[in-house]
């Protein structure tokens, strides 16, 4: 799975356009949201998503592989333990969000180190 990060200025209109373009290209959004000046979305084919956005004139999107792990939502403090494990392993986290299957998505530089820390 991949995270696409897309610069935005106006949340409602930019996200409407992003969703319309990706939907027309057959690319589903499996999770994500907007933080600051960027929208982040979990997609299966990040390269195809970036191409579709570029073709539509939505420029500056980037794609990176992410770490997706189950979130034991029935165990209070699970996110804190996950983030603590990543911090202890010195894995910088650029973004984190949940997907539609109750999993945590971590946008990191070193996916192998993150996976090791979270197992």
Secondary structure, DSSP 4 states (H G I P E B T S, - for coil): -EEEEEE-SSHHHHHHHHHHHHHHTTPPP-BEEEETTEEEEEES-HHHHHHHHHHTT----EEEE-EEEE--TTSTTHHHHHHHHHHHTT--EEEEEEBTTSEEEEEES-HHHHHHHT-
